[in-house]
Amino acid sequence: MNISIVSLTEKGRLLSEKTADFLKTGHIVNRYCFGKHSDDSAESFDDIRNLVRRIFPETDGIIFICACGIAVRMISECIVSKISDPAVIVIDDCGKFVIPVLSGHIGRANRLAEVIAENIKAVPVITTATDTGKKFSPDSFAIANDLIITDVNNAKLIASAILDGKKIGLVTDYECRNIPPEISAESTEYGIYIGSENLNPFPVTLCLVPKNIVIGIGCKRGIPVEVIEKRISESLVAAGMLPERICGLATIDVKSGEKGIAEYCHKNNISPDFYTAEELADVKGDFTVSEFVRQTVGVDNVCERSAVKSGGRLVMRKSFGEGVTVAAAERNIIIDFWRKVL
């Protein structure tokens, strides 16, 4: 996560420093301190409203160390949607309480609050109904397992049904572990489908689509990122797959310096995999052969082989256009209902 910590007082500055120290392991953390209570490792600010306007759309989470009312007033004009809004957390100046106030499930604010509270010896104040009732939360479950929520309204209906004590059905294309008691394999009014098909096995179905597609790519030298992004998106849509499912990208090592590929991966927060021609040639499978590609880079196919090497099962064969070849493979996943993020 890309996390911003905002503090107003000297005690808040010290607490922001302490919080940043343990969050920096695995996360990008930026500190913002009010002018007269700043330090060399933080960005100083004088107008908190202007600061929040700037960082709100650019960060995954904002931690305010101040009164809860101040934080609420500062974010009020920035809030757009529970799908896109960052996690917002408030810690009091004395570090006694950690309160998630926005995007508790999808934004992971609840879990982040628990992690912070554990590290600073504070009390996490969680107020979402499924958490306080110790019930299964479809939002949190989806985020923890990298599942795309295709219908937010149905997610709300499922959560409400769980709170009403109703059993929730489950149809899945993937192995599942630690299924909670609220979830049943029986036919019910409300249910969850986990898979890549457009299925609605229940009258009210929450479709959760896995983010497990690896793109294999090949391209001519100097192809701009806009063309790469367009070709990848068009190829997946034509194959009936959501571009949001992409979790990785792979290609041959001679393309490791391609600016367009690097920019695409940075923009989409993807760590690319690069393989030698020898490694790709060793990949087993039925691939589209190109003698021109073999003569150019030393292996008969780059995009399909690299997708399979990094991902697993080939689900989209090579397509070519505008100097870019694209293929896709699906990684095998195991769904764990106990999995947590952070």
N, C-alpha and C positions, 0 to 999 in steps of 0.2 A: 504494500500500500504506500501511497504518497501521502504523508501525514503532515499537517501544519499544527503547531502549538502556539497559541496566542495568550500572552500574559500581560497584566496591567500593573502589578505591584512588585515590590522587591521579593516578598515571600513567594509570589507567583513565579517570578523569574527563577528562583532557586528550585522550585518544584518543576518548572518546565525543563530545566537542565537535567534534573534527576529522571524525569519521564522520558526525555529524549535519549538518554544514555542506554536504557534497555530496549527501547523501541528501534534503535538504529540497527539492531541485529535482525536483518530480514526486511527492513522497511526503509524508505527514503523519508527523512524527517527534517523539516525546516521550522526553526523557531522564530517567533516575532514578539518582540518585547516593547512595551511602551517607552518612549523616549528616555526619560530620566532613570528608568530601571531596565537598562539593556546591558549587553556585554558583547565581546568581540565575536562570539559564535552565533549571534542572533541578528536579525534585521530589525532595526529600530523603526518605529512608526509613531505618528502623532495623532492620526485620525483613524480610529478603529473601524468606522463605517466604510471608509474608502478601502481600507485593507481587506475587509471581508468581501466587499464587492469584487475585488481583484482575485482573491485566492479561492473563493467558493466554487467557481466552475472548473478550476484547474487541479483540485486536490481530491483525494479519495476520503479524507477524513480531517475534520477540524476539532482540535481539543482546546476549549476555552478554559482558562484558569481565572475564574471571576464569578460574580453572582450569576445565577441562572437567568434572571430577568434580562441582564445585559446581553447575554448570548442570544436569547430569543429575539430581542429587538433587532439585533444586528443581522440575523439571518432571515428575518421575516420577508423582506423584499426579494430575496434570492431564491427562495424555495420554488421548485418547478414540479418535480415528480419523485415518488418513492423509488422509481426505477433508476433515475439519474442523479438524484441529490446525494451529496457525500454524507458519510457518517458525521454526526455532530455530537460531541460529548462535552460536558461541563464538569470541572473539578473545582471544589471550593478552595479558597486561598490556604486553608490549613491542611488540605489533603485528606479530609475525613470521608468525603463522599465522591463517588464517580457516577455521573448521571448521563446516560444516553438520552438525547432529546429529539433526534431525527435519524431516520433510516436505521432503525434498530436491527432489522432482519436482513434485508437485501443489501443495505450499506454496511452491515456487519458492526454497527455501533454497539449492540449489546455484548457481543463477544469481545470487542476491543475494550469496552468498559471493564469486563471481568478480568482481562489480562492486566490492565493498568492497575485496577484495585488490588490484585494479588501482589503486584510488585511494589506498590507504595503503601501497602498495609491499610487500605481504605475499604469502605463498604460500597459495593456496586448497587446502585438503585435502579433496578430493572422493573419497568411498569407495563410492558406488553402482556396482553392477557394470556397467551399460550405459555409464556415463560413463567409468569407468576402462578399459573395453574399447573405448571410442570407438565404441559402437554406438547405433543409433536407440533412443530412449526414448519409448514411446507416451504415458506420463504427461506428460513435458515438452512433447512435441509438441502434445498436446491443450490444455494450459494456455496455451501460447504463441499458439495459434490460436483461443482462446475456444470450445473444443469441450467439451461436457459428456460426461464419462465415465459411461456408463450401467451398467457392470458392472466393479467394481474387480477382481474375481477374474479375469475374462477379460483385463483389462489385465496382470495378473501373468503369466498363461499366455502371452500374446503376447510379453512381455519375456523370459520364460524361453526361449521358442522361438528368439528372436533370438540370445540368448546361446549357444544350442546350435547356431547356424549355419544354422537353417532359414529358408527364404524365407517372407515374409509377403505374403499376397494383399491386393489393394486394390480396392474398389468404391466409387465416389464420385459424388455428385450435383453436385459443384462442381469448378471448375477447380483443378488442383493443380500446384504448381511445385517444382522441386528435389527430386524424389522420390529417396530414398537407395537404394543398391544392395540393402539388405535387403528392400525392398518390390518386389513383382512383380505384374503384372496377370494372371498365370497362376492357374489353379485350384489351391488348396493346402488343407492341413488347417487352417491358422491364417490369419486375415485380418482386415482392418479395413474397416468400412463407415462412410463419412462421409455423412450425410444425415438427413432428417427422417422417413423412413418406418420402419416396424417390420420391418426386413429382417435376415435372417441368412444371407447368401450362402455362408458357410463353416461347416464343422463346429464350429469355435471362432471365433466372430465378436465382435470388439470394436466395438460401435456407438458412434460419436462423433457427437453431435448439436450442430449449430452454435447458438451464442448470437447470433442475428441477427434477432430479432423486435422490431419497434417497435410499441408500443401507441398507437393514436389514441384519445383520450378526450374525452368531453363530459359535463358534469354540471350538475345544478342547484346553486344557491348553497348553501354550507354543508354539503355532503355529507362525513361524517367519513371518515378514512383507512381505518377498518375495513371500511366498505361498499365503498369504491373497491377495496381489495385483494381483497375477496371477489368482486366482480363481474368483475374482471380474471381472477382464477384460474378461476372457474367458466366464463367464456366460452372461455378457451383450452382447458381440459380438454374441454369439450363439442365443440370443434373438433378434438380429437385432438392438441393441442400441449402440450408441457411448459411450465409457467409459468417454469421456470428458463431458458428460451430468451430471455427478455426482455432486450434490451440498450438500449432507449430508450423514451421516451414523448413524445408530441407532442399539442398542442391549440392552440386559438385564444388570442390574446394577452389577451383579456378574462378569461381564467381563470388568468392568471399569479399572481394573488393568492390563489387558493384554497388554504386551509391543508391540506385533505385531500390534494390533489395534491402539494403541497410535501413533506408528511410521507411520502407514499408514495415519492417519488423519493429523499428522504434515506435512508429505511430500506433501500432497494434499491440505493443507490449509483448512481443514474441522473441524468444531466444532461438536464432536459426541454428540448424545443424548443417555442417559442411563435411562432405565425404570425398575421399580420393577416388579416382577412376577404378583402382583395384578393388576398393571396398564396395563400390557400386556393382562392379562386374560379378562379385561373389554372391549378390542377392539372388535368391532362388525365386522363380516365378515365370509367368508368361507375359512378356513385355513387347511393346511395339518397337520393332528394330529399325534403326536409321543408320545406314552406312556413312552418311554425311556426318552425323554426330560422332560416330566411332572414329572417323578420320580426324575430326576436329579436337575432341577432348579425350579420346582413348577408351570410350565405353559406348555401347550401341543405343543407350537410352539414359537420360539424366532424370527427367521429372518423375516417371513412374517408379524407377528403381530407388530414387532418393526418398520418395513418399513412403514406399514399403519399408525401406531400411529404418526410417525414423518412426513410422506409424504402425504398420502391420498389414491389414487386409486392404488390398486395392479396391476402392469403391468408385473411382472415376478415372477412366483412361485418359491418355494424353489428348489434349486439344491445343491447337496452335492458331495464333493470330497476332498481328502487330508486333512480331518479333519475340513473342513470349509463348512458351509451352507450359501447360499447367496439368497436373494430375493430382489425385487425392487418395489418401489412405485413412482408414479408421483405426484408431487405437482401441484395444480391448480395455474395458474399464470394469471395476467392481464398485457397486453402489453400497455405501456404508451409512446406515441411518444414524450411527453414533458419531460420525465424522464431524469435526469442528475445524473452523479456520482460525488463523492467527495462533 
